[in-house]
């Protein structure tokens, strides 16, 4: 990180970064999907059981069931545990990795027309940014759909 920020918006980071993004960031493999959950070996304590750890994609949370670890929480907590840092430093890392505040301010790359034709690094970066945006959109759509269905059920029960 180049400069130390005085303030970081935890809610903005949590809303913008999904567990799917972190799975890709850390190249976590060997996960088994069941409903909204992905289960596998705990990436934090590097356990042995393939069912001791779960990412809940719908809730954007994680949990380790191993008695020696018991890590749980949101994306900030996950990074804090993986990087052995504070939650604030985790938020700063996520902001740096995924350029959350930069994108919120509209400062991210605007499109392929700004890239030189022979710059494969820039193209790779743009692809990564698009994948990140699509992942965020899918996550937010899923959360919106869940809330809408819950609202419909509440209204139907009246």
N, C-alpha and C positions, 0 to 999 in steps of 0.2 A: 504494500500500500504506500502510495507516494506521500500523501499528507494525511494527518490525523484529523478526522472530522469531529467537530464538537458535539454534534447531535445526529442521531439516526432514527428514522421512523420505523419502529418495530412492526407496527401494523401494516405498513406499506410493504415491507420486506416479506412478512408472512403471507400477505395476499398475493404477492407477485411470484413467489418461489414455491414450487410444488415438490412433493417427495419424489415424483418421477424425475424431475430435473436433477435432484441430488443423487438418485440412483445412477443416472447417466454420468454425472460429475465424478463420482467415485468408482465408476465401472463395476457396480455391484451386480453379480450374476448368480445364477442358480436359484432364483426365486420362483416359488410356485404360487399361482394366482387362484384365490378362492373368493368369489364375490368381489368386494372392494379391497380385499387384502392381498398383499404379497408377503409370503413367508419364506424364511430361510435362516441361514447361519447369521448370528449377530456380527455385523461389521465393526462394532465398537470394541467388543472384547474378544473377537475372533473365536467364537464358541465352536462346538462340534455338532450340535443338533440342528437338523435342517428345518425344524419347526419352532425353534426357541425365540424367533424374532419376527415381528410383523410390522409392515408399513400399512397403514390404513389410508388408502388413496382418497376416499370420500371425505374423511375428516382431516386429511393432511397431517397425520400424526404417525408416531412410531412407538413400539414397545418391545422391550426384551423381557422374556419371562424367566430367564436364568436367574437363580437365587444369588449368584455372585455378581450380577450386573444390574438388573432391574431398571435399566435406562428407559426413559419414556419422555414424550413431549412433542413439540412442534419442530418445524424446520430449524429454528434458531437453536433449540436444545440439541438437535441432532448434530449440527455443525460444532457447537460448543463441546460436545462429547468426542466427536471424531477428531477435532483439531486441538483438543485440550486447552480451550480458551474460555473467556467469559462470554456470556450471551451477547453483550455489546460488541465484542470483537467478532463474534460469529455473524452478527448483522452487518458489520462493516465488510467482512469477507464476502458474504452473499451479495452485497451491493456491488462490490468490486467485480466478482465473478460474472454476475448477470446484469450488471449496469442498470439496476432497478431505478435509482433516482435519476440517472441520466435519461432513461427512456421516458420516465414520467415527465421530465422537463422538455421532452421532444428533441433531445440532442443526439439521438442515435442515428446511425447511417440511414439515409432516406431511401436508398434503392440501388439497384445494380448500375444505373447510369453514372454513379459517382465512382465506380471502380474501374481501374485500368484493366484491359482485356487479358493481360498476361499475369495478373497478380492472383495466384492461386490461394495465398494466405488470406487475402481480403475476401475472396469468394467463399472460402471455408468459414470465415468469421460471419459473413452474411447468412450463410446456410444455418449456422448455429443460432444466430439471432432469430431467424424465422422459425426454427424448431422450438426455441424457447417461447416465442409469442404464441405459436399454435398450442403448445403444452399448457400455457397459462389460460388460453381461451377455452380449451377443453375442460380444464379444471373448474374454471369459473362457471361454465355452462352446466356442468354436473352439479355444482353447489346450488345454482339457481333452480335447476329442475327439482332437486330434493326439497328445497324450501317451498316451491310452488306446489308440489304434491302434498306436502305436509299442510299447507294452507287449504288446499282443496278438501283434505280429509277433515280438517277442523270445521270448515264451512258445511260440509255434508253432515257432520254429527250434530249440527244445530237443529 
